Amino acid sequence: MSDRSNTQASQSDRKTDFEPGALVDYLNNQVPGMANLDAGQVEITPISGGQSNPTYFVTVGERRLVLRKAPNGELLPGAHRVDREYRIMDALAGSWVPVPEMVRLEQDKSVLGAPFYLMERLDGQVFHESTLPDHTPEARSAIYKHKAQVLANLHRVNLAEKGLEDYGRTGPFFTRQIHRWTKQWELSKTREIPEIDQLAKWLAENDDGDETSTLVHGDYRIGNLMLHPSEPRIVGVLDWELSPLGRPLADLAHATAMWHITPEEYGGLMGADLKALGIPERQQFEETYLAAAGFSNGLTTFHHAFALFRWAVIFQGIAKRAESGNAASENAATVGALAVALGRRGAELLSGDRLSS
């Protein structure tokens, strides 16, 4: 690693979780166009942002790559499948779903301590606030329209043409998902949140029965989209860790969950002056998506309740880990409050008390 990259890593109090020299050797021997490199020519910079899979910028002269790897050590079965991320983005190359160009997948964990892949670095920006500060209303409007279009493009991908028929399980998607997240809730529970229990029971009894199966992203939100540096459009859909074959309306509901979350809570949209910001109402975003996807049936209370239930359980899981000592106690309290808030909002939907427009 170069002196510069060492300095950058130390300034951010973050280091690589692998031996930099091992990556230099790998680049020399396995990546076309690279040879006879020494450590001083390779700059490695950890990327912040809370990714579950460690991610780094790798710069070699004018060549700009991104390295994304699984964490070192023993992993839960099915977790941190960077090979799946690589496969889906490689398959989507040249499609109407913008993705980075894949370079190489390495599944031999002896190289860097865990499987990893390299991809070309995109030129763009990632924002974690759905209100997109520093953008004009016109730019926000165009970005959200493109966001809906790209999601529709994803759900229209021909699985056979892309060799993705076996990418995930088919069958009763919501049945499996409700069971999975209910079990996760039981394992991560640190206190009683009756609304989450209510949602789990109601969802299990009201499965919508939809068997439509498409490729889905699983975490389609502004923070996982790279925007063009000067034009109001998406240049890359990132972080495919949660992507399965599943129900497109589940993906849409997850994307629209930000209209149920406030800016202060998790960079959401609830309570923001959407008209002044140039951001569509939830129903407008959904209609743009449906027109682009060619679907006639839209979201129901079931889909919104499922998305909020899933979010609540995810936040409770983070709170559980934080309370166990893996994060600051104040973070545990903040994230735990989100689990309560979203559980309650989901329960309110069941009684028809609220459904954002």
BASE-385406 format. One record per residue: residue in three letters; x, y, z of N, C-alpha, C in turn; residue number from 1. Coordinates in steps of 0.2 Angstrom, whole numbers. Layout:
N
PT_resn_n.c1_n.c2_n.c3_ca.c1_ca.c2_ca.c3_c.c1_c.c2_c.c3_resi
PT_Ala_X_Y_Z_X_Y_Z_X_Y_Z_NUM $
...
This chain:
357
PT_resn_n.c1_n.c2_n.c3_ca.c1_ca.c2_ca.c3_c.c1_c.c2_c.c3_resi
PT_Met_4_-6_0_0_0_0_4_6_0_1 $
PT_Ser_2_11_-3_6_17_-4_6_21_3_2 $
PT_Asp_11_26_4_10_30_10_4_34_10_3 $
PT_Arg_2_36_4_-4_40_4_-10_36_6_4 $
PT_Ser_-11_30_4_-17_26_6_-16_24_14_5 $
PT_Asn_-10_23_16_-9_22_23_-12_28_27_6 $
PT_Thr_-10_34_25_-12_40_28_-20_41_28_7 $
PT_Gln_-23_40_22_-30_40_22_-33_35_27_8 $
PT_Ala_-31_29_27_-34_24_31_-33_26_39_9 $
PT_Ser_-27_29_40_-26_31_47_-31_37_49_10 $
PT_Gln_-31_41_45_-35_47_46_-43_46_48_11 $
PT_Ser_-45_40_44_-52_38_45_-53_33_51_12 $
PT_Asp_-47_31_54_-47_26_59_-49_20_57_13 $
PT_Arg_-48_18_50_-50_12_48_-45_9_44_14 $
PT_Lys_-44_2_44_-39_-1_41_-42_-7_36_15 $
PT_Thr_-38_-9_32_-40_-15_28_-40_-21_32_16 $
PT_Asp_-45_-26_31_-45_-32_35_-41_-37_31_17 $
PT_Phe_-37_-36_27_-32_-40_23_-25_-37_22_18 $
PT_Glu_-21_-42_20_-14_-39_19_-14_-36_12_19 $
PT_Pro_-12_-29_12_-12_-26_6_-7_-29_1_20 $
PT_Gly_-2_-32_3_3_-35_-2_0_-41_-5_21 $
PT_Ala_-5_-44_-2_-8_-50_-5_-13_-47_-11_22 $
PT_Leu_-16_-42_-10_-20_-39_-16_-15_-37_-22_23 $
PT_Val_-9_-34_-20_-5_-32_-25_-3_-38_-29_24 $
PT_Asp_-1_-43_-26_1_-50_-30_-5_-52_-34_25 $
PT_Tyr_-11_-52_-31_-17_-54_-35_-18_-50_-41_26 $
PT_Leu_-17_-43_-41_-18_-39_-46_-13_-41_-52_27 $
PT_Asn_-7_-42_-50_-1_-43_-54_-3_-50_-58_28 $
PT_Asn_-6_-55_-55_-6_-61_-58_-13_-63_-61_29 $
PT_Gln_-18_-59_-59_-25_-61_-61_-29_-56_-64_30 $
PT_Val_-27_-50_-64_-31_-45_-67_-28_-42_-74_31 $
PT_Pro_-31_-43_-79_-28_-41_-86_-26_-34_-86_32 $
PT_Gly_-21_-32_-89_-19_-25_-89_-15_-23_-84_33 $
PT_Met_-14_-27_-79_-10_-25_-73_-4_-31_-72_34 $
PT_Ala_2_-28_-71_8_-32_-70_14_-28_-68_35 $
PT_Asn_18_-32_-64_24_-28_-62_23_-22_-57_36 $
PT_Leu_17_-23_-53_15_-17_-49_19_-19_-42_37 $
PT_Asp_21_-13_-39_23_-14_-32_18_-10_-27_38 $
PT_Ala_19_-11_-21_15_-8_-16_14_-1_-17_39 $
PT_Gly_19_3_-19_18_10_-19_14_12_-25_40 $
PT_Gln_12_8_-29_8_10_-35_1_9_-34_41 $
PT_Val_-1_5_-28_-8_3_-27_-10_7_-21_42 $
PT_Glu_-16_11_-22_-19_15_-16_-25_11_-14_43 $
PT_Ile_-26_10_-8_-32_6_-5_-35_11_0_44 $
PT_Thr_-41_12_-1_-45_17_3_-51_14_6_45 $
PT_Pro_-52_12_12_-58_10_14_-64_15_13_46 $
PT_Ile_-70_12_11_-76_16_10_-80_16_16_47 $
PT_Ser_-82_22_19_-87_22_24_-94_21_22_48 $
PT_Gly_-99_20_26_-106_20_24_-109_14_27_49 $
PT_Gly_-106_10_31_-109_5_35_-111_-1_31_50 $
PT_Gln_-107_-2_26_-109_-9_22_-108_-15_26_51 $
PT_Ser_-112_-20_26_-110_-26_29_-105_-30_26_52 $
PT_Asn_-103_-29_20_-97_-32_16_-92_-26_16_53 $
PT_Pro_-86_-27_19_-81_-22_18_-79_-20_11_54 $
PT_Thr_-79_-14_10_-78_-11_3_-72_-6_3_55 $
PT_Tyr_-69_-6_-3_-63_-2_-3_-62_1_-11_56 $
PT_Phe_-60_7_-11_-57_10_-17_-50_7_-18_57 $
PT_Val_-49_5_-24_-42_2_-26_-40_6_-32_58 $
PT_Thr_-35_11_-32_-33_15_-37_-26_13_-39_59 $
PT_Val_-25_12_-46_-18_10_-49_-17_15_-54_60 $
PT_Gly_-14_21_-53_-13_26_-59_-20_28_-61_61 $
PT_Glu_-22_28_-67_-28_30_-70_-34_25_-69_62 $
PT_Arg_-32_19_-67_-37_14_-66_-40_14_-59_63 $
PT_Arg_-47_14_-59_-50_15_-53_-55_9_-52_64 $
PT_Leu_-54_5_-47_-58_-1_-45_-61_0_-39_65 $
PT_Val_-66_-5_-38_-69_-6_-31_-68_-13_-29_66 $
PT_Leu_-66_-14_-23_-65_-21_-20_-71_-22_-15_67 $
PT_Arg_-75_-27_-16_-80_-28_-11_-79_-36_-9_68 $
PT_Lys_-79_-37_-2_-77_-43_0_-82_-45_6_69 $
PT_Ala_-82_-52_7_-86_-54_13_-81_-53_19_70 $
PT_Pro_-84_-52_25_-80_-51_31_-76_-58_32_71 $
PT_Asn_-71_-57_36_-67_-63_37_-70_-67_43_72 $
PT_Gly_-68_-73_44_-70_-77_49_-76_-82_47_73 $
PT_Glu_-79_-85_52_-85_-89_50_-91_-85_49_74 $
PT_Leu_-95_-87_44_-101_-83_42_-107_-87_43_75 $
PT_Leu_-113_-84_44_-119_-88_44_-121_-91_37_76 $
PT_Pro_-124_-97_36_-125_-99_30_-129_-94_26_77 $
PT_Gly_-127_-93_20_-131_-89_15_-130_-82_16_78 $
PT_Ala_-126_-80_21_-124_-73_22_-118_-70_18_79 $
PT_His_-118_-64_17_-112_-61_14_-110_-64_7_80 $
PT_Arg_-115_-66_3_-114_-69_-3_-112_-64_-9_81 $
PT_Val_-105_-63_-8_-103_-58_-13_-103_-61_-20_82 $
PT_Asp_-103_-68_-21_-103_-71_-27_-110_-70_-31_83 $
PT_Arg_-115_-69_-26_-122_-68_-29_-122_-60_-32_84 $
PT_Glu_-119_-56_-28_-119_-49_-30_-115_-48_-37_85 $
PT_Tyr_-109_-52_-37_-105_-52_-44_-110_-55_-49_86 $
PT_Arg_-113_-60_-48_-116_-64_-53_-122_-59_-56_87 $
PT_Ile_-126_-56_-52_-131_-52_-54_-129_-46_-58_88 $
PT_Met_-124_-42_-55_-122_-37_-59_-118_-38_-66_89 $
PT_Asp_-115_-44_-66_-112_-46_-72_-117_-48_-77_90 $
PT_Ala_-123_-51_-75_-128_-53_-79_-132_-47_-82_91 $
PT_Leu_-132_-42_-78_-136_-36_-80_-132_-31_-84_92 $
PT_Ala_-126_-32_-85_-122_-28_-89_-125_-27_-96_93 $
PT_Gly_-125_-21_-98_-128_-19_-105_-136_-19_-105_94 $
PT_Ser_-139_-20_-99_-146_-19_-99_-149_-12_-97_95 $
PT_Trp_-155_-11_-96_-158_-5_-94_-157_-4_-87_96 $
PT_Val_-154_-8_-83_-153_-7_-76_-145_-6_-76_97 $
PT_Pro_-143_1_-74_-136_3_-74_-133_-1_-68_98 $
PT_Val_-127_-4_-70_-123_-7_-65_-116_-6_-66_99 $
PT_Pro_-111_-6_-61_-104_-6_-63_-102_-12_-67_100 $
PT_Glu_-96_-11_-71_-93_-16_-75_-89_-21_-70_101 $
PT_Met_-91_-27_-70_-87_-32_-66_-80_-34_-69_102 $
PT_Val_-76_-35_-65_-69_-36_-67_-67_-44_-65_103 $
PT_Arg_-68_-46_-59_-66_-53_-57_-69_-55_-51_104 $
PT_Leu_-71_-61_-50_-73_-64_-44_-68_-69_-42_105 $
PT_Glu_-67_-68_-35_-62_-73_-32_-65_-76_-26_106 $
PT_Gln_-66_-83_-26_-70_-86_-21_-65_-90_-16_107 $
PT_Asp_-58_-90_-18_-53_-93_-14_-52_-88_-8_108 $
PT_Lys_-54_-90_-2_-54_-86_4_-47_-85_6_109 $
PT_Ser_-42_-89_4_-35_-89_6_-32_-83_4_110 $
PT_Val_-34_-80_-2_-31_-74_-5_-31_-68_0_111 $
PT_Leu_-37_-66_2_-38_-60_6_-42_-62_12_112 $
PT_Gly_-43_-68_14_-46_-70_20_-54_-71_19_113 $
PT_Ala_-56_-69_13_-64_-71_12_-65_-70_5_114 $
PT_Pro_-70_-73_2_-71_-71_-5_-72_-64_-7_115 $
PT_Phe_-71_-62_-13_-71_-55_-15_-72_-54_-22_116 $
PT_Tyr_-74_-48_-24_-74_-47_-31_-71_-40_-33_117 $
PT_Leu_-69_-38_-39_-67_-32_-41_-72_-29_-47_118 $
PT_Met_-73_-23_-46_-77_-20_-52_-74_-13_-53_119 $
PT_Glu_-76_-11_-59_-74_-4_-61_-78_1_-57_120 $
PT_Arg_-74_7_-55_-77_12_-51_-81_17_-55_121 $
PT_Leu_-87_18_-53_-92_23_-57_-90_30_-55_122 $
PT_Asp_-91_34_-60_-91_41_-58_-98_44_-56_123 $
PT_Gly_-98_45_-50_-105_48_-47_-105_49_-40_124 $
PT_Gln_-111_50_-37_-111_52_-30_-117_48_-27_125 $
PT_Val_-116_46_-20_-121_42_-17_-124_47_-11_126 $
PT_Phe_-130_48_-10_-133_52_-5_-138_47_-1_127 $
PT_His_-137_48_6_-141_44_10_-147_47_13_128 $
PT_Glu_-149_53_11_-155_57_13_-159_57_7_129 $
PT_Ser_-165_54_8_-170_54_2_-172_61_0_130 $
PT_Thr_-172_66_4_-174_73_2_-168_76_-3_131 $
PT_Leu_-163_72_-4_-158_74_-9_-156_82_-8_132 $
PT_Pro_-153_84_-2_-151_91_-1_-146_93_-7_133 $
PT_Asp_-146_99_-8_-141_102_-13_-144_101_-20_134 $
PT_His_-149_97_-21_-152_97_-28_-158_102_-29_135 $
PT_Thr_-159_103_-35_-165_108_-36_-171_104_-37_136 $
PT_Pro_-177_107_-36_-183_103_-36_-184_99_-43_137 $
PT_Glu_-181_103_-48_-182_100_-55_-177_93_-55_138 $
PT_Ala_-171_94_-52_-167_88_-52_-170_82_-48_139 $
PT_Arg_-173_84_-42_-176_79_-38_-181_75_-42_140 $
PT_Ser_-186_79_-45_-191_76_-49_-189_71_-54_141 $
PT_Ala_-184_73_-58_-181_69_-63_-178_63_-60_142 $
PT_Ile_-174_63_-55_-171_58_-51_-176_53_-49_143 $
PT_Tyr_-181_55_-46_-186_50_-43_-190_47_-49_144 $
PT_Lys_-191_51_-55_-194_47_-60_-190_42_-63_145 $
PT_His_-183_43_-64_-179_38_-66_-178_33_-61_146 $
PT_Lys_-178_34_-55_-178_29_-50_-184_24_-51_147 $
PT_Ala_-190_26_-52_-196_22_-53_-195_18_-60_148 $
PT_Gln_-192_21_-65_-191_18_-71_-186_12_-71_149 $
PT_Val_-181_14_-67_-175_8_-67_-178_2_-63_150 $
PT_Leu_-182_4_-57_-185_-2_-54_-189_-6_-58_151 $
PT_Ala_-193_-3_-62_-198_-6_-67_-193_-10_-72_152 $
PT_Asn_-188_-7_-74_-183_-11_-79_-181_-17_-76_153 $
PT_Leu_-179_-17_-70_-176_-23_-66_-181_-28_-66_154 $
PT_His_-188_-26_-64_-193_-31_-64_-195_-34_-71_155 $
PT_Arg_-193_-31_-76_-195_-34_-83_-189_-38_-86_156 $
PT_Val_-183_-39_-82_-178_-42_-85_-180_-49_-86_157 $
PT_Asn_-178_-52_-92_-179_-59_-94_-174_-63_-91_158 $
PT_Leu_-176_-67_-86_-172_-71_-82_-168_-77_-87_159 $
PT_Ala_-172_-79_-91_-169_-85_-96_-163_-81_-100_160 $
PT_Glu_-165_-76_-103_-160_-72_-107_-153_-71_-103_161 $
PT_Lys_-154_-69_-97_-148_-67_-93_-145_-73_-89_162 $
PT_Gly_-148_-79_-90_-146_-85_-86_-147_-85_-79_163 $
PT_Leu_-152_-82_-77_-154_-81_-70_-160_-85_-67_164 $
PT_Glu_-162_-90_-71_-168_-94_-69_-167_-97_-62_165 $
PT_Asp_-161_-99_-61_-159_-103_-54_-156_-98_-49_166 $
PT_Tyr_-157_-91_-50_-154_-86_-45_-157_-87_-38_167 $
PT_Gly_-163_-89_-38_-167_-89_-31_-173_-94_-31_168 $
PT_Arg_-176_-95_-26_-181_-100_-25_-188_-96_-28_169 $
PT_Thr_-192_-101_-31_-198_-98_-33_-203_-101_-28_170 $
PT_Gly_-210_-99_-29_-215_-102_-25_-218_-97_-20_171 $
PT_Pro_-220_-99_-14_-223_-94_-10_-218_-89_-6_172 $
PT_Phe_-217_-84_-10_-212_-79_-8_-214_-76_-1_173 $
PT_Phe_-220_-73_0_-222_-70_6_-222_-75_12_174 $
PT_Thr_-224_-81_10_-225_-86_16_-218_-87_19_175 $
PT_Arg_-213_-87_14_-206_-88_17_-203_-82_20_176 $
PT_Gln_-205_-76_17_-202_-70_20_-205_-68_27_177 $
PT_Ile_-212_-69_27_-215_-68_34_-212_-73_39_178 $
PT_His_-211_-79_38_-208_-84_42_-201_-82_44_179 $
PT_Arg_-197_-80_39_-190_-78_41_-190_-72_45_180 $
PT_Trp_-194_-67_44_-193_-61_48_-196_-61_55_181 $
PT_Thr_-201_-65_55_-204_-67_62_-199_-70_66_182 $
PT_Lys_-196_-75_63_-191_-79_67_-185_-74_69_183 $
PT_Gln_-183_-70_64_-178_-65_66_-180_-60_72_184 $
PT_Trp_-187_-58_72_-189_-54_77_-189_-58_84_185 $
PT_Glu_-191_-64_84_-190_-68_90_-183_-68_93_186 $
PT_Leu_-178_-69_88_-171_-70_90_-168_-63_92_187 $
PT_Ser_-171_-58_90_-168_-51_91_-171_-47_96_188 $
PT_Lys_-177_-50_99_-181_-46_103_-177_-45_110_189 $
PT_Thr_-177_-38_112_-175_-36_118_-180_-33_123_190 $
PT_Arg_-186_-32_120_-191_-30_124_-198_-31_120_191 $
PT_Glu_-203_-30_123_-210_-32_120_-212_-26_116_192 $
PT_Ile_-213_-27_109_-216_-22_105_-222_-25_102_193 $
PT_Pro_-228_-24_105_-234_-28_103_-236_-27_96_194 $
PT_Glu_-234_-21_93_-236_-20_86_-233_-24_81_195 $
PT_Ile_-226_-26_83_-223_-30_78_-226_-37_79_196 $
PT_Asp_-228_-40_85_-231_-46_85_-238_-46_81_197 $
PT_Gln_-241_-40_82_-248_-40_78_-247_-40_71_198 $
PT_Leu_-241_-37_68_-240_-37_61_-238_-44_59_199 $
PT_Ala_-234_-47_63_-232_-54_61_-238_-59_60_200 $
PT_Lys_-243_-58_65_-249_-62_65_-253_-61_59_201 $
PT_Trp_-254_-54_58_-259_-52_53_-256_-54_46_202 $
PT_Leu_-250_-53_45_-247_-54_38_-247_-61_37_203 $
PT_Ala_-246_-66_42_-247_-73_40_-254_-75_38_204 $
PT_Glu_-259_-71_41_-266_-73_40_-268_-70_33_205 $
PT_Asn_-264_-65_30_-267_-61_25_-262_-61_19_206 $
PT_Asp_-259_-66_18_-254_-67_12_-258_-65_6_207 $
PT_Asp_-255_-61_1_-259_-59_-5_-260_-64_-10_208 $
PT_Gly_-256_-69_-9_-256_-75_-14_-253_-74_-21_209 $
PT_Asp_-250_-68_-22_-247_-66_-28_-241_-71_-30_210 $
PT_Glu_-241_-74_-35_-236_-79_-37_-231_-76_-43_211 $
PT_Thr_-232_-69_-44_-228_-66_-49_-220_-66_-47_212 $
PT_Ser_-216_-69_-51_-209_-69_-49_-204_-66_-54_213 $
PT_Thr_-200_-61_-51_-195_-57_-55_-189_-57_-51_214 $
PT_Leu_-184_-54_-54_-178_-52_-51_-180_-46_-47_215 $
PT_Val_-178_-46_-40_-179_-40_-36_-173_-38_-33_216 $
PT_His_-172_-32_-31_-166_-29_-27_-166_-31_-20_217 $
PT_Gly_-171_-29_-16_-172_-31_-9_-170_-25_-5_218 $
PT_Asp_-167_-20_-7_-165_-14_-3_-165_-8_-8_219 $
PT_Tyr_-170_-7_-12_-170_-1_-17_-172_5_-14_220 $
PT_Arg_-166_9_-12_-167_16_-9_-162_20_-11_221 $
PT_Ile_-163_27_-10_-158_32_-13_-151_30_-11_222 $
PT_Gly_-150_28_-5_-143_26_-2_-140_21_-6_223 $
PT_Asn_-143_17_-10_-140_12_-14_-140_13_-21_224 $
PT_Leu_-141_19_-23_-141_21_-30_-135_27_-31_225 $
PT_Met_-131_26_-36_-126_31_-38_-129_36_-43_226 $
PT_Leu_-129_42_-41_-131_47_-46_-126_50_-50_227 $
PT_His_-128_52_-56_-123_55_-61_-120_62_-57_228 $
PT_Pro_-114_64_-58_-111_69_-54_-114_76_-56_229 $
PT_Ser_-117_76_-62_-120_83_-65_-127_82_-68_230 $
PT_Glu_-129_76_-70_-136_75_-73_-140_72_-68_231 $
PT_Pro_-147_73_-68_-152_70_-64_-154_63_-66_232 $
PT_Arg_-149_59_-65_-151_52_-67_-146_47_-63_233 $
PT_Ile_-148_41_-63_-145_35_-59_-140_32_-64_234 $
PT_Val_-134_31_-62_-128_28_-66_-127_21_-63_235 $
PT_Gly_-129_20_-57_-127_13_-55_-132_11_-49_236 $
PT_Val_-134_5_-49_-138_2_-44_-133_-3_-40_237 $
PT_Leu_-132_-1_-33_-127_-4_-29_-130_-9_-24_238 $
PT_Asp_-126_-13_-21_-128_-17_-15_-133_-21_-16_239 $
PT_Trp_-132_-27_-19_-136_-32_-21_-137_-38_-16_240 $
PT_Glu_-134_-37_-10_-133_-42_-6_-140_-46_-4_241 $
PT_Leu_-146_-42_-4_-152_-45_-2_-156_-47_-8_242 $
PT_Ser_-153_-47_-14_-157_-48_-20_-159_-55_-21_243 $
PT_Pro_-165_-57_-22_-167_-64_-23_-172_-64_-30_244 $
PT_Leu_-175_-69_-31_-181_-69_-35_-187_-68_-31_245 $
PT_Gly_-191_-64_-32_-197_-63_-28_-202_-59_-31_246 $
PT_Arg_-206_-56_-27_-212_-52_-29_-210_-45_-30_247 $
PT_Pro_-212_-42_-37_-210_-35_-38_-213_-30_-34_248 $
PT_Leu_-219_-32_-31_-223_-27_-27_-220_-27_-20_249 $
PT_Ala_-216_-32_-18_-213_-32_-12_-207_-27_-12_250 $
PT_Asp_-203_-27_-18_-198_-23_-19_-200_-15_-20_251 $
PT_Leu_-206_-14_-23_-209_-8_-23_-211_-5_-17_252 $
PT_Ala_-214_-9_-13_-216_-7_-6_-210_-5_-2_253 $
PT_His_-205_-9_-2_-199_-7_2_-196_-1_-1_254 $
PT_Ala_-196_1_-7_-194_7_-10_-198_13_-8_255 $
PT_Thr_-205_12_-7_-209_17_-5_-209_18_3_256 $
PT_Ala_-206_13_7_-206_14_14_-203_20_16_257 $
PT_Met_-199_24_12_-196_30_15_-201_35_15_258 $
PT_Trp_-207_35_12_-213_39_13_-216_38_20_259 $
PT_His_-214_33_23_-217_32_30_-212_33_36_260 $
PT_Ile_-206_35_34_-200_37_38_-198_44_38_261 $
PT_Thr_-197_47_43_-196_54_43_-188_56_41_262 $
PT_Pro_-187_62_39_-180_63_38_-175_62_44_263 $
PT_Glu_-178_64_50_-174_63_56_-172_56_58_264 $
PT_Glu_-177_52_56_-176_45_58_-171_41_54_265 $
PT_Tyr_-172_41_47_-167_37_43_-167_40_36_266 $
PT_Gly_-167_46_36_-166_50_30_-172_49_25_267 $
PT_Gly_-178_48_28_-184_47_25_-188_53_22_268 $
PT_Leu_-194_53_20_-198_58_17_-204_60_21_269 $
PT_Met_-206_56_26_-212_58_29_-212_65_33_270 $
PT_Gly_-217_69_32_-217_75_35_-214_81_31_271 $
PT_Ala_-210_79_26_-206_84_22_-211_87_17_272 $
PT_Asp_-209_93_15_-213_97_10_-211_95_3_273 $
PT_Leu_-215_89_1_-213_86_-5_-214_90_-11_274 $
PT_Lys_-219_94_-11_-221_98_-17_-215_104_-18_275 $
PT_Ala_-213_107_-12_-208_112_-13_-201_108_-15_276 $
PT_Leu_-200_102_-13_-194_99_-14_-194_96_-22_277 $
PT_Gly_-200_95_-25_-200_93_-31_-200_85_-31_278 $
PT_Ile_-202_82_-25_-202_75_-25_-209_72_-25_279 $
PT_Pro_-210_67_-29_-217_65_-29_-220_62_-23_280 $
PT_Glu_-227_62_-22_-230_59_-17_-229_51_-18_281 $
PT_Arg_-230_47_-13_-229_40_-14_-233_37_-19_282 $
PT_Gln_-240_39_-19_-244_37_-24_-242_39_-32_283 $
PT_Gln_-239_45_-32_-237_47_-39_-231_42_-41_284 $
PT_Phe_-226_41_-36_-220_37_-38_-223_30_-40_285 $
PT_Glu_-228_27_-36_-230_21_-38_-233_21_-45_286 $
PT_Glu_-237_26_-46_-240_26_-53_-235_26_-59_287 $
PT_Thr_-230_30_-58_-224_30_-63_-221_23_-64_288 $
PT_Tyr_-220_20_-58_-217_13_-58_-222_8_-62_289 $
PT_Leu_-229_8_-60_-233_4_-63_-234_5_-71_290 $
PT_Ala_-234_11_-73_-234_13_-80_-228_10_-84_291 $
PT_Ala_-222_11_-81_-216_8_-84_-216_1_-84_292 $
PT_Ala_-218_-2_-78_-218_-10_-78_-223_-13_-81_293 $
PT_Gly_-229_-10_-83_-234_-13_-87_-239_-17_-82_294 $
PT_Phe_-238_-16_-76_-243_-19_-71_-249_-15_-70_295 $
PT_Ser_-255_-19_-69_-261_-15_-67_-262_-15_-60_296 $
PT_Asn_-260_-20_-56_-262_-20_-49_-256_-17_-45_297 $
PT_Gly_-258_-12_-41_-253_-9_-37_-252_-11_-30_298 $
PT_Leu_-249_-7_-25_-248_-9_-18_-255_-9_-14_299 $
PT_Thr_-255_-14_-10_-261_-14_-5_-258_-13_2_300 $
PT_Thr_-263_-13_7_-261_-12_14_-256_-18_16_301 $
PT_Phe_-257_-24_13_-253_-30_14_-246_-28_13_302 $
PT_His_-244_-25_7_-238_-24_5_-234_-19_9_303 $
PT_His_-238_-13_11_-235_-8_15_-234_-11_22_304 $
PT_Ala_-238_-15_24_-237_-17_31_-231_-22_31_305 $
PT_Phe_-231_-26_26_-225_-31_26_-218_-27_26_306 $
PT_Ala_-218_-21_22_-212_-17_21_-210_-14_28_307 $
PT_Leu_-215_-12_31_-214_-9_38_-212_-14_43_308 $
PT_Phe_-215_-20_43_-213_-25_47_-206_-27_46_309 $
PT_Arg_-204_-28_40_-197_-30_39_-192_-25_41_310 $
PT_Trp_-194_-18_40_-189_-13_42_-189_-13_50_311 $
PT_Ala_-194_-14_53_-194_-14_60_-190_-19_63_312 $
PT_Val_-191_-25_60_-187_-31_62_-179_-30_61_313 $
PT_Ile_-178_-27_55_-171_-25_53_-168_-21_59_314 $
PT_Phe_-171_-15_60_-169_-10_65_-168_-14_72_315 $
PT_Gln_-173_-18_74_-172_-21_80_-166_-26_80_316 $
PT_Gly_-165_-29_75_-158_-33_75_-152_-29_76_317 $
PT_Ile_-152_-23_73_-146_-19_73_-146_-16_81_318 $
PT_Ala_-152_-15_84_-152_-13_91_-149_-18_95_319 $
PT_Lys_-151_-24_94_-149_-30_98_-141_-31_97_320 $
PT_Arg_-139_-30_91_-131_-31_91_-128_-25_94_321 $
PT_Ala_-131_-19_94_-128_-13_97_-128_-14_105_322 $
PT_Glu_-134_-17_108_-134_-18_115_-130_-23_117_323 $
PT_Ser_-127_-28_113_-123_-33_114_-116_-31_114_324 $
PT_Gly_-115_-24_113_-108_-22_113_-105_-21_106_325 $
PT_Asn_-108_-22_101_-105_-21_94_-106_-14_92_326 $
PT_Ala_-109_-9_95_-110_-2_94_-111_2_100_327 $
PT_Ala_-111_8_99_-112_13_105_-119_12_108_328 $
PT_Ser_-120_13_114_-126_12_117_-131_17_115_329 $
PT_Glu_-129_23_113_-134_28_111_-136_26_104_330 $
PT_Asn_-132_23_100_-135_20_94_-140_15_95_331 $
PT_Ala_-139_11_100_-144_6_101_-151_9_103_332 $
PT_Ala_-150_14_107_-157_17_109_-160_21_103_333 $
PT_Thr_-156_24_98_-159_27_93_-162_22_88_334 $
PT_Val_-158_17_86_-161_12_81_-167_8_84_335 $
PT_Gly_-166_7_91_-172_3_94_-178_7_94_336 $
PT_Ala_-178_14_94_-184_18_94_-187_18_87_337 $
PT_Leu_-182_17_82_-185_16_75_-189_10_74_338 $
PT_Ala_-187_4_78_-191_-2_77_-198_-1_80_339 $
PT_Val_-198_3_86_-204_4_89_-209_8_84_340 $
PT_Ala_-206_14_82_-210_18_77_-212_15_71_341 $
PT_Leu_-208_11_68_-211_8_62_-215_2_63_342 $
PT_Gly_-214_-1_69_-219_-6_71_-226_-3_72_343 $
PT_Arg_-226_3_75_-233_6_76_-236_9_70_344 $
PT_Arg_-232_11_65_-235_14_59_-237_8_55_345 $
PT_Gly_-234_2_55_-237_-3_52_-243_-6_54_346 $
PT_Ala_-244_-6_61_-250_-8_64_-256_-3_63_347 $
PT_Glu_-254_4_62_-259_9_61_-262_7_54_348 $
PT_Leu_-258_5_49_-261_3_43_-266_-2_43_349 $
PT_Leu_-266_-7_48_-270_-12_48_-277_-10_50_350 $
PT_Ser_-278_-5_54_-284_-2_56_-286_4_51_351 $
PT_Gly_-282_5_46_-284_11_42_-283_17_44_352 $
PT_Asp_-279_18_50_-278_25_53_-274_29_48_353 $
PT_Arg_-269_26_44_-265_30_40_-262_26_35_354 $
PT_Leu_-262_30_29_-258_27_23_-256_33_19_355 $
PT_Ser_-249_35_19_-247_41_16_-249_41_9_356 $
PT_Ser_-251_46_6_-253_47_-1_-247_47_-6_357 $
